[in-house]
Amino acid sequence: MNKEIHINSGENVEINQTITEPKPDSTSVGGVSLTTGYGWGVDVGIILIIVAGLYVAKKMVDKWIR
């Protein structure tokens, strides 16, 4: 693709170009989104490990409060 810009003498011209990179696909579970770049299986595995950690922490706090 060729682009040409023609400018007449004596005129000020400002040219701005913005290039946006596409967002990579990410895995989202329950509002939590994660992108590691290793594929959706790794993303889901990490999210499940985090959820399991939160569950165990909640159970420990429940025992501590009783």
C-alpha positions in Angstrom: 0.0 0.0 0.0 1.5 3.3 -1.1 0.7 6.6 0.6 1.4 9.9 -0.9 1.2 13.4 0.8 1.3 16.5 -1.4 2.1 19.8 0.3 1.8 23.2 -1.4 4.6 25.6 -0.6 4.0 28.0 2.3 1.5 25.9 4.2 2.2 24.2 7.6 1.2 20.6 7.7 1.2 18.3 10.8 0.8 14.6 10.2 0.0 12.2 13.1 -0.4 8.5 12.8 -1.5 6.2 15.6 -0.9 2.4 15.3 -2.8 0.3 17.7 -1.8 -3.2 18.5 -4.6 -5.8 18.8 -5.4 -7.1 22.2 -4.4 -10.7 22.7 -7.2 -13.2 23.5 -7.5 -13.6 27.2 -9.3 -16.1 29.4 -11.9 -14.7 31.7 -13.5 -16.6 34.6 -16.0 -14.8 36.9 -14.8 -11.4 35.9 -11.1 -12.3 36.3 -9.1 -12.0 33.1 -5.7 -13.4 32.5 -3.3 -13.6 29.5 0.0 -15.5 29.9 0.6 -16.1 26.2 0.9 -19.9 26.8 -2.7 -20.7 25.8 -6.1 -20.9 27.4 -5.3 -24.1 29.4 -2.5 -22.4 31.3 -4.6 -19.3 31.9 -7.5 -21.4 33.3 -5.2 -23.5 35.4 -3.7 -20.4 37.0 -7.1 -18.9 37.7 -8.2 -22.2 39.3 -5.1 -22.3 41.5 -5.9 -18.7 42.7 -9.5 -19.6 43.4 -8.4 -22.7 45.3 -6.0 -20.6 47.4 -8.8 -18.1 48.2 -11.1 -21.0 49.2 -8.4 -22.5 51.5 -7.7 -19.1 53.0 -11.4 -18.6 53.7 -11.7 -21.9 55.4 -8.6 -21.1 57.6 -10.1 -17.8 58.6 -13.5 -19.4 59.4 -11.7 -21.9 61.7 -9.7 -19.1 63.4 -12.9 -17.0 64.0 -14.7 -19.9 65.7 
